[in-house]
Amino acid sequence: MTPIKKVLIADNDSAHTKELTLFFLREGYAVETARTTKEIIEMICNTEYHLILCDTTLPDTSVTALSSKVSMLKSNCKHLVFMGNNSGEELMELYKATGNPAFLKPVQNIILKKILAAKQ
C-alpha cells in the first residue's frame, strides 16, 4: 500500500488555509497546518512532507528572512512552494534566491493541480 503523501500549509490566513486544506484532502493528501515559521520548523523536525506551501508573510518572518530559511524548510520536504500577497517583483526575487516557485495568493486550484502533477 502506498503511504499517503503529506502536505504542510503554512499560512496565518485561516480562510485561505481552510480552502487549501479542503483542496488537498479532496486530492487524497494528508494535511497539517502551521501559522508561524517557528511552528513550521518544529513540525519539519518530526515529519517528512511531500509539499510545503508557505506564505511569504508569516507573522514571525519577512520574505528576506524566509528565503534564508529555505534549506532548513527543505530538509524534510520534497517540494517547497511559496505563496503571498507580495509584489510580483518580490515573488520573482524570492524565486531567484531560492529556486522555489512563488505564486500570488489566493493560489487557484488549477495552479495547485499543475504543481501536484509536476511534483509527483
N, C-alpha and C positions, 0 to 999 in steps of 0.2 A: 504494500500500500504506500502510495506517495504521500509524504508528510505535507500538511497544509502550509503554504507559504505565509509568512507573517509580514505585515505592513505596520510601520510606526508613523503615525500622523502627528507632527509637532506643530501645533498652531494654537494661539491663545484666543482665536475667534471661535466660540462654541458653535455657532450656526454653521460655519464652514466645515468645522471638524465633523459635525453630525452628518452633513451632506456627503463628505468624503468617506466617512465610516460606512454609511449605507451603500455607497457605490462599491466599495471593496468587499463588503460582506456579500452583496449580490454576485460579485465575481468569484466568490469562493475563497477569499483570503481571511485569515485571522487578523484582527485589527487591535492595536494598542494605541493609546494616545498619550501625549505629553504637552504641557503648556509652557515649559521653560527649557532653556539649554541645559540647566542643571539636571532636570528630570530626564532629558534625552541621554545624557552621559551616564547617569545611574542605570538607565534601562539597557543601554547597549553593552554595559559591563556584564550583564547577566543573560542576555538573549541575542540570538542572531536573527537579523531581519533580511528579507528579500529586498525590501524597498523602504527607504525613509523619505517621506515627503516633509520637508522642513520649511516653515515660514521664515522669511528673512527678517521679520520684525518681532521676534520674541521679546518679552519684557526685560530679560536679563542679558541681552546682547545686541550688537549692531551688525549691519551687513559686513563691515570690515572685520569685526571680531569673529563673526560666524565663518568667514572664509578661512581664517587661520585655524579653525577647529575642524576643518573638513577631514583631515587624516584621522582624527580621533573618531569622528562620526562614521567614517567608512571602515573603521577597524572591525566592526561586527555587522557589516551591511554589504550586500552585493551591489545595490544601486542607491544613489542619493540624488534626489531631485529637489530643487528649491522652488518656492512659490512666494510671491509677495506683491504688495501694492507699490513697490518702488518704481522709480522711473525706468524706462526701457534701457537707458544708459547704465544705470546701476545694476540692473539684472544682467546686462551684457558684460559688465566688468566682473561680476561675480562668476559668470560662466568662464570668462577668460582666465581668471585667477585660479579656478578650481577644476575646470573641465567638466563640471556637472551642469545639466540643463537647469534653466531658471525661467519660470513662467509667471505671468501676471495672474493675480487672484481675481475672481474665483477661477480655478482651473476647470475647464469644461470636460465633461465626461468623454467626449471624442478624443481629447488630448490624452486623458488618462488611459483610455483603451490603447492608443498608439504607444504610450510609454510601456504599458504591460506587454504588448506584443513584441516590442523591441528588446525588452529586458528579461525575456524568458531565458 
